[in-house]
């Protein structure tokens, strides 16, 4: 039986561990560092941190791990795949060059421009005075300011007017609100439409398309307030289905994969396009080099095929050998429960109750993001986003009702969640 190591400790990694543990080929799943919920399906390794490549690779070698699966973006951008491959260890994810697709918005924009991939008009600045002058002279608003590097999903700000834009560019570039991630910024046009996410697994040659989904990034109902890592999601996203999905594959995913190949990058991993579906068709908002969170928590419950086989075959360059994956036709919806104050300051260590009651509901799964086990066996909060309560249903309304029923059974001091996940489609 195969042994798998999942790197990360959030809701996405919990969903990956659950799906990998279902594989008839997999006998044991490890997760580094894991969390309080992952401990029920995998052996957690809290002493192994996602950035400690040396110890992670040593663990994989010593324990004869057949495949390592990388959850978060930071280790990918920092080169964990290169590190493992140099040591002959099988690992799923793009190398450091490929991960620039997410690690540098300027890199992604340049790639899209050279390969005619539809996206927003943009300018890149690494000089504060030049960026400030550009905004002073700009004649149209709103616009979007993006930190070039990784900022945990929070480095994108929609600026409705010049005053907000000038204040934001000062915070980003002069005050380094996001550290080195905002030393360079992308200023781009504001796209009007509806967002959707399309994920594909690839070995650099073949694309395996996963179900469409839609994330809810803003903290408050009605998509108001600052962006978060994601407050909920559902799959499929009707706006990106059918002919629109065909167009996304033809006009976005295929040319980007070909462009990476032309540039000498063999991209093996997840190619995740964050899209705005406009009146003129799909346009790329951003690319990610890993599974989305919370999108993974609503895609993988629908997966009927063997996730281990898909990821291992992609990692070893043989994806064309597999049949297309099978998915449950029922939609899935997930509601994120967060700590009060997130995405700003929040308190951790709050005792949690009711997760088992929610998990006991038919077709409901509670994925843990920021939880830890207490000494008495109970759970406490340990992060901003704490849980993602997901449910399958005969239709999206049924999935939503069931997910919120699960949410209603869980409690801790200061628990916060949006009450309108799925509002755009329902």
C-alpha positions in Angstrom: 0.0 0.0 0.0 1.2 3.5 -0.8 2.2 6.1 1.7 1.5 9.8 1.1 2.7 13.0 2.8 0.5 16.1 2.5 2.3 19.4 3.3 0.1 22.1 5.0 -2.3 22.4 7.9 -5.5 24.1 6.6 -8.9 23.2 5.3 -7.5 22.5 1.8 -5.1 20.0 3.3 -7.8 18.3 5.3 -9.8 17.9 2.1 -6.8 16.5 0.3 -6.1 14.0 3.2 -9.7 12.8 3.3 -9.7 12.2 -0.5 -6.3 10.6 -0.6 -7.2 8.3 2.4 -10.2 7.1 0.3 -7.9 5.8 -2.4 -7.8 2.0 -2.5 -4.1 2.3 -3.2 -3.2 4.4 -0.1 -2.5 2.7 3.2 -1.2 5.6 5.2 -1.4 9.4 5.0 0.9 11.8 6.9 0.3 15.5 7.2 2.9 18.1 8.1 2.1 19.9 10.3 -1.7 19.0 10.1 -4.3 20.2 12.5 -6.9 19.0 15.0 -9.3 17.7 12.4 -6.7 16.2 10.0 -5.6 14.0 13.0 -8.7 11.9 12.4 -7.7 10.8 8.9 -3.9 11.2 8.9 -0.9 11.0 11.2 0.0 14.7 11.9 3.6 15.8 12.2 3.3 19.1 14.1 7.1 19.3 14.5 7.6 19.5 10.7 6.9 23.0 9.3 6.0 23.7 5.7 9.2 25.7 5.2 11.6 23.1 6.6 12.5 21.4 3.3 15.5 19.5 4.7 13.5 17.7 7.5 10.5 17.2 5.2 12.6 15.6 2.5 14.4 13.5 5.1 11.1 12.3 6.5 9.9 11.4 3.0 13.1 9.4 2.3 13.3 7.6 5.6 9.6 6.6 5.6 9.6 5.6 1.9 6.8 8.1 1.0 5.5 7.3 -2.5 4.1 10.8 -3.1 4.3 14.2 -1.4 1.4 16.6 -2.1 2.1 20.3 -1.5 -1.0 22.3 -0.3 0.0 25.9 0.2 1.7 28.3 -2.3 4.7 29.5 -0.2 6.7 26.3 -0.3 6.1 26.0 -4.0 7.3 29.5 -4.7 10.3 28.8 -2.4 11.3 25.7 -4.4 10.3 22.7 -2.4 9.5 20.7 -5.6 13.0 21.4 -6.9 14.5 20.3 -3.6 12.5 17.0 -3.5 13.1 16.2 -7.2 16.9 16.7 -6.8 16.7 14.0 -4.1 14.7 11.6 -6.3 11.5 12.0 -4.3 8.1 12.0 -6.1 6.2 15.3 -5.4 3.1 16.9 -6.8 3.4 20.6 -7.6 5.2 23.0 -10.0 8.8 23.8 -9.6 10.0 27.3 -8.5 10.0 28.6 -12.1 6.4 27.4 -12.7 5.2 28.6 -9.3 6.1 32.2 -10.4 2.7 32.0 -12.1 1.3 32.7 -8.6 4.4 34.1 -6.8 4.7 37.1 -9.2 1.7 38.8 -10.7 4.0 40.7 -13.0 5.4 37.3 -14.3 1.9 36.0 -14.9 0.8 39.2 -16.6 3.9 39.2 -18.9 3.2 35.5 -19.8 -0.5 36.3 -20.6 0.5 39.3 -22.7 2.9 37.3 -24.8 0.5 34.4 -25.4 -2.7 36.4 -26.0 -4.5 35.3 -22.9 -7.5 37.6 -22.1 -6.8 39.6 -18.9 -7.2 43.1 -17.5 -5.1 46.0 -18.9 -2.2 46.7 -16.5 1.0 48.5 -15.6 3.8 47.2 -13.4 5.7 49.5 -11.0 8.7 48.9 -8.7 9.3 52.6 -8.1 6.9 54.3 -5.6 7.1 57.8 -7.2 6.4 56.5 -10.7 3.4 54.5 -9.4 2.1 57.5 -7.4 2.4 59.8 -10.5 0.6 57.3 -12.6 -2.3 57.3 -10.2 -2.3 61.1 -10.0 -2.8 61.2 -13.8 -5.2 58.4 -14.1 -8.6 59.4 -15.6 -10.7 56.4 -14.7 -11.7 54.7 -11.5 -12.3 52.1 -9.9 -8.9 50.4 -10.4 -7.3 47.4 -8.8 -3.9 47.5 -6.9 -2.1 44.2 -6.4 1.0 43.4 -4.5 3.2 41.5 -6.9 4.2 38.8 -4.4 2.4 36.4 -2.1 0.2 38.2 0.5 -2.1 35.3 1.8 -4.9 36.4 -0.5 -5.1 39.9 1.0 -2.7 41.8 -1.3 -5.5 42.9 -3.7 -7.3 46.1 -3.1 -10.1 47.6 -5.3 -9.8 51.4 -5.2 -13.0 53.3 -5.9 -11.4 56.7 -6.2 -8.0 58.5 -6.5 -7.7 59.2 -2.8 -8.1 55.6 -1.8 -5.6 54.5 -4.6 -3.0 57.0 -3.4 -3.4 55.9 0.2 -3.2 52.2 -0.7 -0.1 52.6 -2.9 1.6 54.5 0.0 0.7 51.6 2.4 1.9 49.0 -0.1 5.1 50.5 -1.5 6.3 53.1 1.0 5.1 51.5 4.2 5.6 47.9 2.9 2.2 46.7 4.3 2.9 43.3 2.8 6.7 43.3 3.2 8.7 42.5 0.1 5.5 41.2 -1.6 4.5 44.8 -2.2 7.9 46.1 -3.3 6.5 45.8 -6.8 2.8 46.4 -7.6 0.5 45.8 -10.5 -2.1 48.5 -11.3 -4.8 47.2 -13.5 -8.3 47.9 -14.8 -11.3 46.9 -12.8 -13.2 44.1 -14.5 -17.0 44.0 -14.2 -18.7 40.6 -14.2 -18.9 37.5 -12.0 -16.0 35.6 -10.6 -15.4 31.9 -11.1 -12.5 29.4 -10.5 -11.4 26.7 -12.9 -8.9 24.2 -11.7 -6.9 21.7 -13.9 -4.4 19.1 -13.0 -1.5 18.9 -15.5 1.7 17.0 -16.1 2.9 19.8 -18.4 1.3 18.2 -21.5 -2.2 17.0 -20.7 -4.9 19.0 -18.8 -7.4 17.2 -16.6 -10.2 19.6 -15.8 -11.8 19.6 -12.4 -15.3 21.0 -11.5 -15.9 24.7 -11.7 -16.4 26.6 -8.5 -17.0 30.1 -7.1 -15.3 31.6 -4.1 -16.6 34.4 -1.8 -13.5 36.5 -0.8 -15.0 39.5 1.0 -15.5 39.2 4.8 -19.1 40.6 4.9 -22.4 39.8 3.3 -23.0 41.2 -0.1 -19.3 40.9 -0.9 -18.5 44.0 1.2 -15.4 44.7 3.3 -11.8 43.6 2.9 -10.7 40.5 1.1 -9.9 37.3 3.0 -8.5 33.9 2.0 -12.1 32.9 1.2 -15.4 32.8 3.3 -17.2 30.1 1.4 -17.6 28.5 -2.0 -19.8 26.3 -4.1 -19.3 23.9 -7.1 -20.2 23.9 -9.9 -20.4 27.6 -10.8 -23.2 27.7 -13.5 -21.8 30.9 -15.0 -18.6 29.0 -16.0 -20.2 25.8 -17.3 -20.8 24.5 -20.8 -19.6 26.6 -23.7 -18.0 29.1 -21.2 -15.8 26.3 -19.8 -14.8 25.2 -23.3 -13.8 28.8 -24.0 -11.8 29.0 -20.7 -9.9 25.8 -21.6 -9.3 26.9 -25.2 -8.4 30.6 -24.6 -6.8 30.5 -21.2 -5.6 27.1 -19.9 -4.2 25.7 -23.2 -2.2 28.9 -24.3 -0.8 29.4 -20.8 0.4 25.7 -20.6 1.9 26.0 -24.1 3.4 29.3 -23.1 5.1 27.8 -20.0 6.4 25.0 -22.2 7.7 27.5 -24.8 9.6 29.2 -22.0 11.2 26.0 -20.9 9.0 25.3 -17.9 7.6 21.8 -17.5 4.6 22.7 -15.3 3.4 19.7 -13.2 0.7 20.5 -10.7 -2.5 22.5 -10.4 -3.2 25.2 -12.9 -5.9 27.3 -11.3 -7.4 30.2 -13.1 -9.3 32.8 -11.1 -11.6 34.4 -13.7 -14.0 37.2 -14.2 -16.8 36.2 -16.5 -17.5 39.5 -18.4 -19.9 40.4 -21.2 -16.9 39.8 -23.5 -16.1 36.4 -22.2 -13.7 35.1 -19.6 -10.7 37.2 -18.5 -8.0 36.1 -16.0 -7.9 37.9 -12.7 -5.0 35.8 -11.4 -3.4 32.4 -11.6 -2.6 30.1 -8.7 -0.2 27.2 -8.6 -2.1 25.0 -6.2 -5.6 23.9 -5.2 -7.7 26.8 -4.0 -9.0 27.2 -0.5 -12.0 26.9 0.1 -12.6 25.7 -3.4 -10.9 22.3 -2.7 -13.3 21.7 0.1 -16.3 21.8 -2.4 -14.6 20.1 -5.4 -13.1 17.0 -3.7 -16.3 15.8 -2.0 -17.7 15.5 -5.6 -14.6 13.5 -6.9 -15.4 9.8 -7.5 -12.1 8.9 -9.1 -8.9 8.0 -7.3 -7.1 11.3 -6.3 -3.9 9.5 -5.5 -3.7 8.0 -9.0 -4.5 11.4 -10.6 -1.8 13.3 -8.6 0.9 10.6 -8.9 0.3 10.2 -12.6 0.6 14.0 -13.1 3.7 14.2 -10.9 5.4 11.4 -13.0 4.4 12.9 -16.4 1.9 10.3 -17.5 -1.5 12.0 -17.2 -2.5 11.0 -20.7 -2.7 7.4 -19.6 -5.7 8.1 -17.4 -9.4 8.3 -18.3 -11.1 11.6 -17.5 -12.1 11.8 -13.8 -15.6 11.1 -12.6 -17.5 13.5 -10.4 -20.7 13.4 -8.4 -23.4 15.4 -10.3 -24.7 16.8 -7.1 -23.5 20.3 -6.2 -21.5 21.1 -3.1 -21.4 24.2 -0.9 -19.0 25.2 1.8 -19.4 27.9 4.5 -16.3 29.1 6.3 -16.5 29.8 10.0 -13.9 32.3 11.2 -12.6 33.9 14.4 -14.1 37.2 15.3 -11.9 40.0 13.9 -10.5 38.1 11.0 -8.9 39.1 8.5 -7.6 41.6 11.1 -6.6 40.8 14.6 -8.3 37.9 16.3 -8.0 35.7 19.4 -7.2 31.9 19.2 -7.6 29.2 21.8 -11.4 29.4 22.1 -12.9 26.0 23.1 -15.1 24.6 20.2 -18.2 22.4 20.4 -20.5 20.6 18.0 -18.2 19.6 15.1 -19.1 16.0 15.6 -22.8 16.8 15.6 -22.4 18.6 12.3 -20.2 15.9 10.8 -23.0 13.3 11.7 -25.4 15.0 9.2 -25.9 13.1 5.9 -23.5 14.4 3.2 -22.0 17.0 5.5 -18.2 17.2 6.1 -16.5 19.6 8.5 -13.1 20.5 7.2 -10.7 21.9 9.8 -8.5 24.9 8.9 -7.4 26.6 12.2 -8.0 24.0 15.0 -5.9 22.2 17.5 -6.6 19.3 19.8 -6.6 20.1 23.5 -5.0 17.8 26.1 -8.5 16.7 27.1 -9.3 15.6 23.5 -11.5 18.6 22.8 -10.9 21.2 20.1 -9.8 24.8 20.3 -9.6 27.5 17.6 -6.1 28.1 16.2 -6.4 30.5 13.3 -8.4 33.1 11.5 -10.4 30.8 9.2 -11.3 27.9 11.6 -13.6 25.5 9.7 -15.3 25.0 6.3 -18.6 23.2 6.7 -19.5 21.6 3.4 -22.5 19.7 2.1 -23.7 17.9 -1.0 -27.3 18.5 -2.1 -29.7 17.6 -4.9 -29.4 21.2 -6.0 -27.4 24.2 -4.8 -30.3 25.4 -2.5 -30.4 21.9 -0.9 -26.6 22.0 -0.5 -26.8 25.4 1.1 -29.5 24.5 3.5 -27.6 21.5 4.7 -24.3 23.4 5.0 -25.9 26.0 7.2 -27.6 23.3 9.2 -24.2 22.0 9.9 -22.9 25.5 10.8 -25.8 25.9 13.3 -24.6 23.0 15.3 -21.1 24.4 15.9 -20.2 27.0 18.5 -17.4 28.9 20.1 -17.0 32.4 21.5 -16.8 34.9 18.7 -17.6 32.5 15.8 -18.3 34.5 12.6 -19.6 33.4 9.2 -21.3 34.9 6.2 -25.0 34.1 5.9 -25.2 34.6 2.1 -22.8 32.1 0.6 -24.2 31.2 -2.9 -26.2 34.5 -3.2 -25.0 35.2 -6.7 -26.5 32.0 -8.1 -29.5 31.6 -5.7 
